[in-house]
Amino acid sequence: MNAKPSKDQSIDGEAFLAALLPTLKACDAAALADAALKRWHPAQICELLRHPNVDVRRVAAVTMGMIGDPSHVPCLSVALTDPDQQVNQLAEHSLWSIWFRSGNCEAAKPFREGLSLLSADKYKDAIRKLKEAVAIDPQFAEAYNQLGIAFYLNNQFDESIKACRSCVKMVPHHFGAIAGMGHSFAQLGELQLALRCYRRARRLNPRMEGISAAIARLQTKIKDMSDSGEFAVDAIVS
């Protein structure tokens, strides 16, 4: 069997497609991940996210969601600004996949339980379980983000901002946590800070659902408040 190429060696895009398309068509995620890892390093596949062939970029984005780890977040984040909408969507899905599995084994159980409670609208119980997850693994960034969501849904906006900040400190590309801070700032009436968060989230992920509309609403509200003399328009943050 041939040795796997060095991670610094480039991949032929057409050969990459030929090797992985059969497993993609078969919807066999495990086979896709296995086929990719047998031939290439994840760092090599990351480079394909800049390939001129859009199909290569799409398959690379899908593959990175299965074999990538937190060290590959920056290259996937670049793909969020790809001119092809499908590459953007696949890269976003892959980022969430990496973030959700980035905790250690001990934290995984309370994290999953917290997510289930969150889905069942049991916010206080979800907060308790997600706090347990971050206590076990203080580096589990996505647990902090989900904790921020639980706090927000429980109308604990200051606590939500704090949890989201913890996530962003570890993962500066986390557009979800940044937007989450924006939601809480908006609820607290801190419209300028909310606008700043939303703009930052949109710079990271230009197609992020609902953010452009939220920015437009805030800009209108801030202008109306300025016109009424509630605060100076030149205080608006960029």
N, C-alpha and C positions, 0 to 999 in steps of 0.2 A: 504493500500500500504506500502511496506517495505521502511524504510528510506534508503537514498543513503549512501553507505559505506563511512567511513572516507577516506580522500585522502592518508592516510598513510597505508591503508589496501591494500594488494596485490590482483590482479585479476587473476582468473583462466583463462589461455589462451584459453582452449577449449570452455569454457562457453562464452568467449568474441567472438570467431569466430561464435559460434552457434547463438548468439544474433544478430550479425551484418551482416552476410553473405546474408540473404534474402534481406535486403535493398540494399546491394552492387550489387547483381545480378539484382535487379530491377532498378539499376542506379538512385536511388532516394536519392540525396544528403541531402535534408532537413530531410527525414525520418531517414537517418543514423545519422545525427547530433543529432536529437531529441532522438533517441534510446540510443545513447551513453551517453548523458547528463542526461537522466533519471536514469541511472544505476550507473554511475561512475563520478569521478572528472577527469579533464584533466591530472592532475598530476599522477593519477593511470595509465592512458593509456600511458603516457610518459614512464613509467617503462617497458611497454610491448615492447618497441623498443629494449630491450636487451633480449627478450625472445628467447629460443633456437629454437622454431618453426618459420621457415621463413614466413609462412603464417600469423602467429600472428603479426610478425613485419611489414609485408606489410599492413595489415588492420589497424594496429595502426598508421602507417605513413599517410595513407589516412585520417583517422579520425582526426588526429591532425591538418591537414590542414583546417578542417571545424570548429573545436571547440577551437583550440589553440589561444594563444595571445602572445605578445612579451616575456612574462616570460618563455615561453616554447621553445624559440629559442635554448638555450644551449642543451637541450636533443635531439631536432631534428638535430642539427648540428653534434652530435655524430653519428647519423644514416647515415650521409653522408659517413662515412668510413666503413659502413656495407659491409661484403664480398659479399652480394647479390646485383647485379646491380639494380634490380627492387626496392629494399628498398631504395637504394641511390636516384634513380630518383623520387620516391614518396616523400621522405623526402625533396628533393630539391623543388619539386612542392609545398609542404606544407609550406616551409619557405617563398617562394615568395608570397603565398596566405596570410600568416600572415603579412608580410611586407607591402603588398599593401593595406591592410585594417586597418593599425595601426594608421592612422591619425584621427584627430577629424572630426566631422560632417561638420563643416564650411569649412575645408580645402579640403574636398572630391571633391566638385564641380570643383574648379580650377585645382585640381590634375587630375581628369578625362579629363577635357578639354585639359590640357597640354599633356596628353598621346595621345589623338586623334590627336592633332596638330603634335606631334612627329611622329606618324604613317603616317601622310600625308606629311612628310618631310618639314613641316613649322617650322624650328628650332627656328627662332627668336621669333615667336609667342608662341611656346612651352616654351621657356625660360621665357617669360613674365608671362605666366600662372603658371608655376612651382615656380617661385619666389613669386608669390602671395600666393601659397599654403604654402610655408615655412614661409612666413611672418605671416600668420594666425596661423600656428601651427609649431613653431620652433623645436618641438620634433618629427616631422614627418620625420623619417630617410629615408624612401623610396622616398619621394619627393626630398630630396637632391640627392639621387642616380640617379633618373630620370633627374634631373636638370644637373647632371654631364654628363649624356649621351647626352643631348641636346647640352650642351656646346661643347662636343667632336665632335659631328656631324657638329657643326657650326665652327669647327677649332679654338675654344677658349680653348686651352689645359690647360693653367694655371688655368683658371676659373673652368674647369672640375675637375682638381685635388683638388682644394679647396672645391668644392661641395661634391666630393666623400669622402674627409677627414672628413667633417662634418657628413656624414652618418656613417663612420666607428667609429668615436668617440662615437656615440650612440649605434651602433651595431657592436662590434668587430668581430663577426662571418660573417659579410656580405662579402662573397667571391666575389660577383658581383662588389661591389664598389671598392674592393681592386684590382681586375683585371682591372677595369676601370681606376684606377690610373696608372696601368702598361701600358695600351694602350696610355695614354697621355704622360707619361714619354718617351715611345718609339718614339712618334711623335716629341718630343722635343730634341731627341738625347741623353737623359739621360738613356743610355742602362743599366747601372748597377742598377739604381733605378727601372727601369722597370722589370729587372730580379728578383729583390728582391720582388716586388709586386706579380709577377706571381708565384713565389715559395710559397709565403705565401698563395695565393689563392688556390693553388694546395694542400697544407697541409690541408686546411679546407675542400676542396671538391676535392678529388683525381680524380674523373671522370669528372671534369668540361671540357666541350667541348672546344677543341682548345688550352687549356693552355699548355699542354705538348709539343705540336708542336711549340707554341710560345717560350717556354723556350729553346727548341733545336735550333731554329733559332737564338735567341739572343746569346746563348752560342757560336755558330759558328761565328757570326758576331763579338762578343767581342774578340774571339781568333784571328780572322783574323786581327782585328785592333791592337791587342797586338803584333802579329807577324810583323806587318808593323811599329811598334814603336809609334802608336798613343796614347796608354796609357798602363800602366803596368798591366799585367794579375793579379798580386796579389792584385790589387785594387777591384777585383770583389767581390760584396757583396754576402752573402749566404742567 
